[in-house]
């Protein structure tokens, strides 16, 4: 049964072509292991046409790479709880003009730095953002707990980067039935949503729990619902130890990452295979999905866990946290 929303709601069940692609025979691999020494797994920063970045824990610097894969800036940033510091690690990073906007994991503040790493100011915020993005020179903060409110939930807030003034609140027009508090646990649910903002001016929310991608306009109307091709698989084990509740989450098959680019929407699905490494750990494959029009998609299969760095000069780049290598995907490889 399909629930109808104000505005246009399209439902797409995707059909695909698949192309296998192994790291062993990949061409044009770029090795960054001599330029970054120690980064936190899963954490990278996309700066669109300006490049991408990582926080290198070996020298406490935010390293900004250009699309020539050279370190353009290495900016000292101290992690901690003091003035001008980030706690517990840099979760979001944005560049606009000569300023750098950094946010600690679910912290209700954004620190603003100059190009030398000097603190300029701190912007207090009312929500704990899961994702912070730049769009048309403004900051968009995606609410990490938007699913907790059943009626007109706050999805995102648009801020003026110079003052932190709220320019717009984006609330879902209908109720929150499509975005449930999964597993009845807010902390678990926060991990199961991903966000992006396209050049078309629409918001995108990936519900990992049901492998569905939503396109939402700036008025909060759901205008497209795309059911993605691979199914989510996760095991949650909850145990009580006295007054403490311990949770063990085993993510098996899930959409780890997605991004809206100029030529379409890309998503990375992590699939746990039956194969084991020498330590007995299950091996992972990454299914890179390219969503096409009219309910179709194409995919490429990679060995290992890869995330999307971004797109430049008609090439999509993926990154491996295992060996700090970059894998280019050319448009012609999708045909």
VENPETA-V921137 format. One record per residue. N is the residue number from 0. PHI is phi in whole degrees, -180 to 180 (none if undefined). D_LAST is the distance of its C-alpha to the last C-alpha in whole Angstrom. Layout:
n:N phi:PHI d_last:D_LAST
n:N phi:PHI d_last:D_LAST
//
This chain:
n:0 phi:none d_last:35
n:1 phi:-110 d_last:33
n:2 phi:-87 d_last:35
n:3 phi:-94 d_last:35
n:4 phi:-121 d_last:35
n:5 phi:-63 d_last:37
n:6 phi:89 d_last:34
n:7 phi:-90 d_last:31
n:8 phi:-121 d_last:29
n:9 phi:-106 d_last:26
n:10 phi:-118 d_last:25
n:11 phi:-118 d_last:21
n:12 phi:-105 d_last:21
n:13 phi:-84 d_last:17
n:14 phi:-121 d_last:15
n:15 phi:-133 d_last:12
n:16 phi:-116 d_last:9
n:17 phi:-121 d_last:10
n:18 phi:-131 d_last:10
n:19 phi:-76 d_last:13
n:20 phi:-151 d_last:14
n:21 phi:-101 d_last:18
n:22 phi:-60 d_last:20
n:23 phi:-64 d_last:21
n:24 phi:-116 d_last:19
n:25 phi:-69 d_last:17
n:26 phi:-106 d_last:17
n:27 phi:75 d_last:19
n:28 phi:-66 d_last:21
n:29 phi:-111 d_last:23
n:30 phi:-96 d_last:27
n:31 phi:-108 d_last:29
n:32 phi:-67 d_last:31
n:33 phi:-93 d_last:34
n:34 phi:-108 d_last:34
n:35 phi:-132 d_last:34
n:36 phi:-103 d_last:36
n:37 phi:-145 d_last:37
n:38 phi:-121 d_last:34
n:39 phi:-76 d_last:35
n:40 phi:-58 d_last:32
n:41 phi:82 d_last:29
n:42 phi:-99 d_last:31
n:43 phi:-139 d_last:29
n:44 phi:-125 d_last:29
n:45 phi:-99 d_last:26
n:46 phi:-114 d_last:28
n:47 phi:56 d_last:25
n:48 phi:-69 d_last:25
n:49 phi:-81 d_last:28
n:50 phi:125 d_last:26
n:51 phi:-156 d_last:27
n:52 phi:-157 d_last:30
n:53 phi:-143 d_last:32
n:54 phi:-96 d_last:36
n:55 phi:-93 d_last:37
n:56 phi:-72 d_last:40
n:57 phi:-71 d_last:41
n:58 phi:-131 d_last:43
n:59 phi:55 d_last:42
n:60 phi:-130 d_last:40
n:61 phi:-83 d_last:37
n:62 phi:-102 d_last:35
n:63 phi:-104 d_last:33
n:64 phi:-99 d_last:30
n:65 phi:-88 d_last:28
n:66 phi:-81 d_last:25
n:67 phi:-91 d_last:26
n:68 phi:64 d_last:27
n:69 phi:-112 d_last:30
n:70 phi:-75 d_last:33
n:71 phi:-81 d_last:34
n:72 phi:-143 d_last:37
n:73 phi:-126 d_last:38
n:74 phi:-104 d_last:41
n:75 phi:-68 d_last:43
n:76 phi:-134 d_last:43
n:77 phi:-93 d_last:46
n:78 phi:-89 d_last:45
n:79 phi:162 d_last:48
n:80 phi:-110 d_last:50
n:81 phi:-82 d_last:52
n:82 phi:-59 d_last:52
n:83 phi:77 d_last:49
n:84 phi:-109 d_last:47
n:85 phi:-114 d_last:44
n:86 phi:-129 d_last:45
n:87 phi:-83 d_last:43
n:88 phi:-158 d_last:40
n:89 phi:-75 d_last:38
n:90 phi:-99 d_last:36
n:91 phi:-125 d_last:34
n:92 phi:-142 d_last:34
n:93 phi:-134 d_last:34
n:94 phi:-118 d_last:34
n:95 phi:-151 d_last:36
n:96 phi:60 d_last:38
n:97 phi:-103 d_last:40
n:98 phi:-112 d_last:40
n:99 phi:-120 d_last:39
n:100 phi:-110 d_last:39
n:101 phi:-125 d_last:39
n:102 phi:-138 d_last:40
n:103 phi:-75 d_last:41
n:104 phi:-58 d_last:39
n:105 phi:60 d_last:40
n:106 phi:-76 d_last:43
n:107 phi:-93 d_last:45
n:108 phi:-163 d_last:45
n:109 phi:-125 d_last:43
n:110 phi:-92 d_last:44
n:111 phi:-111 d_last:43
n:112 phi:-123 d_last:44
n:113 phi:-88 d_last:44
n:114 phi:-65 d_last:42
n:115 phi:-96 d_last:44
n:116 phi:87 d_last:44
n:117 phi:-83 d_last:47
n:118 phi:-69 d_last:48
n:119 phi:-97 d_last:48
n:120 phi:-169 d_last:48
n:121 phi:-122 d_last:48
n:122 phi:-102 d_last:46
n:123 phi:-72 d_last:47
n:124 phi:-132 d_last:45
n:125 phi:-93 d_last:46
n:126 phi:-121 d_last:43
n:127 phi:-96 d_last:41
n:128 phi:-80 d_last:38
n:129 phi:-81 d_last:35
n:130 phi:-139 d_last:33
n:131 phi:-126 d_last:34
n:132 phi:-133 d_last:31
n:133 phi:-100 d_last:32
n:134 phi:-143 d_last:31
n:135 phi:50 d_last:33
n:136 phi:70 d_last:35
n:137 phi:-111 d_last:36
n:138 phi:-93 d_last:36
n:139 phi:-117 d_last:35
n:140 phi:-108 d_last:36
n:141 phi:-93 d_last:35
n:142 phi:-69 d_last:38
n:143 phi:-69 d_last:37
n:144 phi:-120 d_last:40
n:145 phi:-60 d_last:39
n:146 phi:-75 d_last:38
n:147 phi:-78 d_last:42
n:148 phi:-101 d_last:43
n:149 phi:-80 d_last:43
n:150 phi:-116 d_last:44
n:151 phi:45 d_last:42
n:152 phi:-66 d_last:41
n:153 phi:-77 d_last:40
n:154 phi:-85 d_last:36
n:155 phi:-152 d_last:36
n:156 phi:-127 d_last:39
n:157 phi:-101 d_last:38
n:158 phi:-118 d_last:41
n:159 phi:-77 d_last:42
n:160 phi:-68 d_last:41
n:161 phi:-81 d_last:44
n:162 phi:-119 d_last:47
n:163 phi:80 d_last:45
n:164 phi:-67 d_last:46
n:165 phi:-74 d_last:44
n:166 phi:-94 d_last:43
n:167 phi:-162 d_last:41
n:168 phi:-109 d_last:41
n:169 phi:-110 d_last:38
n:170 phi:-117 d_last:39
n:171 phi:-64 d_last:37
n:172 phi:-66 d_last:39
n:173 phi:-100 d_last:39
n:174 phi:-76 d_last:40
n:175 phi:-99 d_last:39
n:176 phi:-63 d_last:38
n:177 phi:-78 d_last:34
n:178 phi:-129 d_last:35
n:179 phi:-82 d_last:37
n:180 phi:-75 d_last:39
n:181 phi:-63 d_last:37
n:182 phi:60 d_last:40
n:183 phi:54 d_last:43
n:184 phi:-143 d_last:42
n:185 phi:-63 d_last:41
n:186 phi:-65 d_last:41
n:187 phi:-68 d_last:38
n:188 phi:-61 d_last:37
n:189 phi:-58 d_last:36
n:190 phi:-78 d_last:34
n:191 phi:-108 d_last:32
n:192 phi:-130 d_last:30
n:193 phi:-129 d_last:28
n:194 phi:-135 d_last:28
n:195 phi:-157 d_last:26
n:196 phi:-136 d_last:27
n:197 phi:-89 d_last:24
n:198 phi:-66 d_last:24
n:199 phi:-77 d_last:25
n:200 phi:81 d_last:28
n:201 phi:-104 d_last:28
n:202 phi:-89 d_last:28
n:203 phi:-130 d_last:26
n:204 phi:-126 d_last:28
n:205 phi:-98 d_last:26
n:206 phi:-92 d_last:28
n:207 phi:-64 d_last:28
n:208 phi:-64 d_last:30
n:209 phi:-124 d_last:29
n:210 phi:50 d_last:25
n:211 phi:-129 d_last:25
n:212 phi:-113 d_last:24
n:213 phi:-113 d_last:26
n:214 phi:-105 d_last:26
n:215 phi:-129 d_last:29
n:216 phi:-81 d_last:31
n:217 phi:-68 d_last:34
n:218 phi:-91 d_last:36
n:219 phi:85 d_last:35
n:220 phi:-94 d_last:34
n:221 phi:-75 d_last:31
n:222 phi:-111 d_last:29
n:223 phi:-158 d_last:26
n:224 phi:-132 d_last:25
n:225 phi:-113 d_last:22
n:226 phi:-85 d_last:23
n:227 phi:-80 d_last:20
n:228 phi:-77 d_last:19
n:229 phi:-111 d_last:21
n:230 phi:-91 d_last:25
n:231 phi:-76 d_last:27
n:232 phi:-143 d_last:30
n:233 phi:-146 d_last:33
n:234 phi:-119 d_last:36
n:235 phi:-119 d_last:39
n:236 phi:-116 d_last:43
n:237 phi:-112 d_last:46
n:238 phi:-131 d_last:49
n:239 phi:-102 d_last:52
n:240 phi:-129 d_last:54
n:241 phi:70 d_last:57
n:242 phi:-90 d_last:57
n:243 phi:-94 d_last:53
n:244 phi:-114 d_last:50
n:245 phi:-104 d_last:47
n:246 phi:-122 d_last:44
n:247 phi:-119 d_last:41
n:248 phi:-107 d_last:38
n:249 phi:-114 d_last:35
n:250 phi:-84 d_last:32
n:251 phi:-105 d_last:30
n:252 phi:-128 d_last:26
n:253 phi:-166 d_last:25
n:254 phi:-81 d_last:23
n:255 phi:-83 d_last:25
n:256 phi:-157 d_last:23
n:257 phi:-154 d_last:21
n:258 phi:-153 d_last:20
n:259 phi:-100 d_last:20
n:260 phi:-115 d_last:18
n:261 phi:-60 d_last:18
n:262 phi:-101 d_last:14
n:263 phi:146 d_last:15
n:264 phi:-106 d_last:16
n:265 phi:-120 d_last:15
n:266 phi:-140 d_last:18
n:267 phi:-111 d_last:19
n:268 phi:-109 d_last:20
n:269 phi:-93 d_last:23
n:270 phi:-116 d_last:23
n:271 phi:-81 d_last:27
n:272 phi:-95 d_last:26
n:273 phi:-82 d_last:29
n:274 phi:-78 d_last:29
n:275 phi:-121 d_last:32
n:276 phi:-86 d_last:33
n:277 phi:-66 d_last:36
n:278 phi:-96 d_last:38
n:279 phi:85 d_last:37
n:280 phi:-84 d_last:34
n:281 phi:-64 d_last:31
n:282 phi:-85 d_last:28
n:283 phi:-112 d_last:25
n:284 phi:-117 d_last:21
n:285 phi:-107 d_last:19
n:286 phi:-98 d_last:16
n:287 phi:-86 d_last:14
n:288 phi:-103 d_last:13
n:289 phi:-111 d_last:11
n:290 phi:-84 d_last:13
n:291 phi:-103 d_last:12
n:292 phi:-82 d_last:15
n:293 phi:59 d_last:17
n:294 phi:75 d_last:17
n:295 phi:-111 d_last:13
n:296 phi:-153 d_last:11
n:297 phi:-127 d_last:9
n:298 phi:-146 d_last:11
n:299 phi:-124 d_last:11
n:300 phi:-110 d_last:15
n:301 phi:-117 d_last:17
n:302 phi:-78 d_last:21
n:303 phi:95 d_last:23
n:304 phi:-102 d_last:23
n:305 phi:-125 d_last:21
n:306 phi:-122 d_last:22
n:307 phi:-86 d_last:20
n:308 phi:-80 d_last:22
n:309 phi:151 d_last:20
n:310 phi:-130 d_last:18
n:311 phi:-154 d_last:19
n:312 phi:52 d_last:18
n:313 phi:62 d_last:14
n:314 phi:-130 d_last:14
n:315 phi:-95 d_last:15
n:316 phi:-119 d_last:17
n:317 phi:-113 d_last:19
n:318 phi:-126 d_last:22
n:319 phi:-105 d_last:24
n:320 phi:-79 d_last:28
n:321 phi:-74 d_last:29
n:322 phi:-127 d_last:29
n:323 phi:58 d_last:28
n:324 phi:-110 d_last:25
n:325 phi:-112 d_last:22
n:326 phi:-118 d_last:18
n:327 phi:-81 d_last:16
n:328 phi:-124 d_last:12
n:329 phi:-86 d_last:10
n:330 phi:-57 d_last:8
n:331 phi:-65 d_last:6
n:332 phi:-74 d_last:6
n:333 phi:-87 d_last:4
n:334 phi:-74 d_last:0
//
